[in-house]
Amino acid sequence: MIPLDDRGLLLGDGLFETMLALDGAIPLIEAHLDRMAGGCATLGLPALDRDAARALCVEAAPPAGRAAVRLTLTAGSGGRGLDRPDPVAPRLLATAAVSPPVQTPAALIVAAARRNEGSPASRLKTLSYLDNVLARAEAWAAGADEAVMLNNRGELACAGAANLFWIEGERVFTPALSCGVLAGITRGRLLGMITVAEVAADAARLDAADAVFLTNSLIGVRPVSRLGQRTFAPHALVTRLARDVV
């Protein structure tokens, strides 16, 4: 049970990670714990108890099948107002849900909701995810699967729940972290596998792209078939990456 004075519930003061579990194993758990630990340092929270976090995730992961394991860390209980108690006593919990593979390409729109690239929270998986919720709701209302989010400078940032990539000729691009982008686990894996240019670019770059795709820990690499009225044919590199990145 989460008490009514929990700061994650009241203020979104905390972090989360969503990890892919396969038959009870969580292959990239250490990378996720690294990112949560870094988020704790950025937000001024106590150091992550990695042993406790790991044990919760392993316990939550079902023994068979494909699942999403969510690890949530809140800043614990606190009184009324913004100030954290001293000392902070973080609260950790983990849950799991069945997560079948996504096997269809995505249709996108460009959302009205923006990323605040000036906020440290834009580069973390914080519990304050309302802008992403609004962007995804806007996409669904338009008959799309996902929303491209721009930042306040009008630059490409990400999708509602994924990192964004595109291909121009022989080159692969993704928005730079300074654009208000989460350092995605799958994004990082791709940067280690192929040459990717991290850039600040406006939405017009997608209009000129040969292919667009999304990445996160649950979908791996997901090709995009449509952005607004623009359609994209299957692309050999995206097909190969989708096969290689699990």
QUIQUI-V392434 format. One record per pair of residues at least 6 apart in sequence whose C-alpha atoms are under 6 Angstrom apart, sorted by the first residue. I is the first residue (numbers start at 1). J is the second residue. Records with the same first field share a line. If there is no record, write none. Layout:
BEGIN
I: J ; J
END
This chain:
BEGIN
5: 77 ; 78
6: 76 ; 77
7: 13 ; 75 ; 76 ; 77
8: 14 ; 74
12: 127 ; 128
13: 75
14: 73 ; 74 ; 75 ; 126 ; 127
15: 73 ; 125 ; 126 ; 127
16: 71 ; 72 ; 125
17: 70 ; 71
18: 69 ; 70
19: 68 ; 69
20: 67 ; 68 ; 218
21: 66 ; 67
22: 65 ; 66
23: 63 ; 64 ; 65
24: 61 ; 62 ; 63 ; 64
37: 48
56: 94
57: 94
60: 95 ; 96
66: 99
67: 97 ; 98 ; 99
68: 96 ; 97 ; 99
69: 95 ; 96
70: 94 ; 95
71: 93 ; 94
72: 92 ; 93
73: 91 ; 92
74: 90 ; 91
75: 90
76: 89 ; 90 ; 91
78: 85
102: 219
105: 223 ; 224 ; 225
106: 145 ; 224 ; 225
107: 144 ; 145 ; 224 ; 225 ; 226 ; 227
108: 144 ; 146 ; 147 ; 226 ; 227
109: 147 ; 227 ; 228
110: 147 ; 148
111: 135 ; 147 ; 148 ; 149
113: 135
114: 149 ; 150 ; 151
115: 151
116: 151 ; 152
117: 179 ; 180
122: 180
123: 180 ; 181 ; 182
124: 182
132: 160
135: 147 ; 160
136: 146 ; 147 ; 160
139: 146 ; 147
147: 159 ; 160
148: 158 ; 159
149: 157 ; 158 ; 159
150: 156 ; 157
155: 201 ; 202
156: 201 ; 202 ; 203
157: 175 ; 179 ; 181
158: 164
162: 214 ; 215 ; 216
163: 214 ; 215
164: 174 ; 214
165: 173 ; 174 ; 212 ; 213
166: 172 ; 173 ; 211 ; 212
167: 209 ; 210 ; 211
168: 209 ; 210
172: 196
173: 196 ; 197 ; 198
174: 198
175: 198 ; 199 ; 200
176: 198 ; 199
186: 216 ; 217
212: 224
213: 222 ; 223 ; 224
214: 221 ; 222
215: 221
220: 245 ; 246
221: 242
225: 231 ; 232
226: 232
END
